[in-house]
Amino acid sequence: MAHGFIFSHKMYLKLSNEFMINNLILESTTLWDFPRQNYGDIPHGDNKYNGVTPAFVIWNLLQRYTKEGDLVVDPMCGSGTTIDVAKELNRKVIGYDLNVVRPDVIKNDSRKIPLKDNSVDFIFIDSPYSDNISYSDEPQCIGKISCEKVEFYNELEKVASEIARILKQEKAMGWVIADQWIKKKFTPVGFLLWQRLEKYFEPVDIICLTRHNQTSNTQVWHNRARQFNFYLRGFKYLFIMRKPTIIKSENELKQPFAKKID
Ligand SMILES: C[S@@+](CC[C@H](N)C(=O)[O-])C[C@H]1O[C@@H](n2cnc3c(N)ncnc32)[C@H](O)[C@@H]1O
């Protein structure tokens, strides 16, 4: 349901016809707050999987940017939340991951995706944000590289360039990422990734996803944050971007969009 919005019964009925699908409603602002990982009675992904994506996020994106029969790809699908939501909405779906936890996930390193150029209608990816979570023992896991190293962004850029290659022109992708504050050091992971992504994609919008269920969400940590003058992470970014019709030249690829504004 939409949050903090009181509407009349008449408006509600109009909304239910136009924007409510199976008791779920499309988000209308850039602040999305889902208290639970799942919706409905059937599981979407596995809420025990480290770093699992809230299923509502993918549901909202597929409603807006895809139609029935479209091909959706998740290059780092983990417990398969994208697979479950896409299938339920009658989209075709391919989910890859290095860490295969169910039979319909294809083992693949997302720095090379085995799909043809311009063949995919929508891509969702919730990548590692740093080396803060252990996903598997796979040595190729990008989640083994600290976001404080440039290598982390170099490797994510390889994934971004593959996404740009397989996506059809004018089609969208959604990428979830978060900043890091650890050992008294803040790293603006979102901004640093965005600089890489804008070489390949045009911005559509940036959504803030409220963070829930973090290990630091305890009174002890809230008090530490006040006492020692730092902030606990309250949100993740969801970058929504589109593959442009005109592909940027080699020279433009070296010059991020932000530089052109100067
Ligand atoms: C935040 S989790 C994704 C969670 C998933 N969206 C879900 O709902 O379960 C990030 C995933 O990236 C995968 N990963 C990390 N490096 C990878 C790589 N090079 N190629 C493919 N998958 C990778 C990890 O195994 C992990 O499952």
The ligand as an ORCA input file, in Angstrom:
! r2SCAN-3c Opt
* xyz 0 1
  C      22.768     -8.803     -2.974
  S      22.970    -10.454     -3.542
  C      21.628    -10.659     -4.674
  C      20.354    -11.054     -3.952
  C      19.212    -11.449     -4.889
  N      18.701    -10.309     -5.620
  C      18.100    -12.085     -4.099
  O      17.003    -11.519     -3.980
  O      18.349    -13.167     -3.539
  C      24.367    -10.314     -4.629
  C      24.692    -11.574     -5.408
  O      25.768    -11.298     -6.308
  C      26.393    -12.552     -6.570
  N      27.673    -12.295     -7.258
  C      28.776    -11.663     -6.797
  N      29.732    -11.610     -7.743
  C      29.213    -12.198     -8.857
  C      29.712    -12.411    -10.179
  N      30.945    -12.022    -10.534
  N      28.890    -13.026    -11.065
  C      27.646    -13.449    -10.705
  N      27.128    -13.264     -9.471
  C      27.895    -12.645     -8.552
  C      26.497    -13.168     -5.194
  O      26.701    -14.559     -5.238
  C      25.138    -12.774     -4.586
  O      24.195    -13.799     -4.728
*
